[in-house]
Amino acid sequence: MSHMPDPFLKLLEAYKAAVLAKDVEAFLALYDDDVHVFDLWGAWSLCGIAAWRGMAVEWFASVGDDRVIVESHQASSTCLGDLAIGHAFLTYTAVSADGTELRSLDNRITAALRKVKGVWKIFHEHTSVPIDHASTKAILRREIS
């Protein structure tokens, strides 16, 4: 019995590399044309690759000369035929050109993938953070237990 590579874990690695390189095309190649994203920042949802491109261009440009290192934690997925769903905690750390850590935040990601012409693509992504009930502020750092 052969072990198939986990498509979600493989996509996470490509995601990390694309974000670090601020490579819009590599980033978008992970997503299907009809992607629907419930993003953490700014908009309730983004529909279609053109909207997602706009977000990626703006995000990568906002980083300037800094870079963003993405780390995944507790990544897990289930695959059934040509569909897969995965979830993980992601830590985004901005570092300066000299490698100094500038800021960091965590979020949760759930992604639904399907095979498109033999290639796994994300067709739905949902990112979130919990909200503190007392202050109604987003909790951007995960407590590790």
C-alpha positions in Angstrom: 0.0 0.0 0.0 1.5 3.4 -1.0 1.2 6.4 1.2 -0.2 9.4 -0.7 1.3 12.8 0.2 -1.1 15.0 2.3 -2.3 17.7 -0.1 -3.0 20.1 2.7 0.4 19.8 4.2 2.0 20.1 0.8 0.0 23.3 0.1 0.9 24.7 3.4 4.6 24.4 2.5 4.0 26.1 -0.8 2.0 28.8 1.0 4.9 29.5 3.4 7.4 29.7 0.5 5.2 32.0 -1.6 4.5 34.4 1.4 8.2 34.5 2.3 9.1 35.3 -1.3 6.2 37.7 -1.6 5.5 35.9 -4.9 1.9 36.8 -5.9 1.8 34.3 -8.8 3.1 31.3 -6.7 0.6 32.3 -3.9 -2.3 32.5 -6.3 -1.4 29.2 -8.0 -2.5 27.5 -4.8 -6.1 28.6 -5.3 -8.8 27.7 -7.7 -10.2 30.4 -10.0 -13.6 30.3 -8.1 -12.0 30.5 -4.6 -14.2 31.9 -1.8 -12.3 33.2 1.1 -13.5 34.3 4.6 -10.4 36.2 5.4 -9.4 37.6 8.8 -8.7 41.1 7.5 -10.9 43.9 6.2 -13.7 42.1 4.3 -16.3 39.6 5.2 -15.4 37.5 2.1 -13.5 37.6 -1.1 -14.9 35.7 -4.1 -12.9 34.7 -7.1 -9.2 34.7 -7.9 -9.3 38.4 -9.0 -10.4 39.5 -5.6 -7.9 37.3 -3.9 -5.2 38.6 -6.2 -6.0 42.2 -5.1 -5.6 41.1 -1.5 -2.3 39.4 -2.1 -0.8 42.3 -4.1 -1.9 44.7 -1.3 -0.6 42.4 1.5 2.8 41.8 -0.1 3.3 45.4 -1.0 2.5 46.5 2.6 5.4 44.4 3.8 7.9 46.6 2.0 11.5 45.4 2.5 10.5 43.2 5.4 9.5 39.5 5.0 6.8 37.4 6.6 7.7 33.9 8.0 4.8 31.6 8.3 4.9 28.6 10.7 2.1 26.0 10.9 1.2 24.2 14.1 -1.1 21.2 14.7 -1.9 20.9 11.0 -4.3 18.1 10.2 -6.4 17.0 7.2 -8.7 14.4 5.8 -8.7 13.4 2.2 -11.5 11.5 0.4 -10.9 11.1 -3.3 -10.6 14.4 -5.0 -11.6 16.4 -2.0 -9.6 17.3 1.1 -10.1 19.5 4.1 -7.4 20.7 6.5 -6.9 23.0 9.4 -4.0 24.4 11.4 -2.8 27.3 13.5 -0.6 29.7 11.6 1.9 32.1 13.1 2.9 35.0 10.9 6.1 36.8 12.0 7.3 39.9 10.2 11.1 40.2 10.2 13.3 43.1 8.9 15.9 42.7 6.2 18.5 42.0 8.9 16.3 39.2 10.5 15.0 41.2 13.5 11.6 40.1 14.5 9.2 43.1 14.2 5.8 41.7 15.1 3.9 38.4 15.2 0.3 37.1 15.2 -1.5 33.8 15.1 -4.6 32.8 13.4 -6.6 29.7 12.6 -7.0 28.4 9.0 -9.4 25.9 7.5 -9.1 25.1 3.8 -11.1 23.0 1.5 -9.2 21.6 -1.5 -10.1 19.8 -4.7 -8.1 18.3 -7.5 -8.3 20.5 -10.6 -6.8 18.8 -13.7 -4.7 16.6 -11.3 -3.5 19.5 -9.1 -4.8 20.2 -5.6 -6.2 23.8 -5.3 -7.9 25.6 -2.4 -11.5 26.4 -3.3 -12.5 27.7 0.1 -10.4 29.2 2.9 -11.5 30.5 6.3 -9.2 32.3 8.7 -10.2 33.5 12.1 -9.1 34.4 15.6 -11.2 34.2 18.8 -12.7 37.4 20.2 -12.4 38.3 23.9 -15.9 38.5 25.3 -15.1 41.3 27.8 -13.3 43.7 25.4 -14.6 42.4 22.0 -11.0 42.6 20.8 -9.4 40.0 18.6 -7.0 37.7 20.3 -4.0 37.6 18.0 -1.6 35.5 20.1 -2.4 31.9 20.8 -1.8 30.5 24.3 0.1 27.2 23.9 -0.9 24.6 26.4 
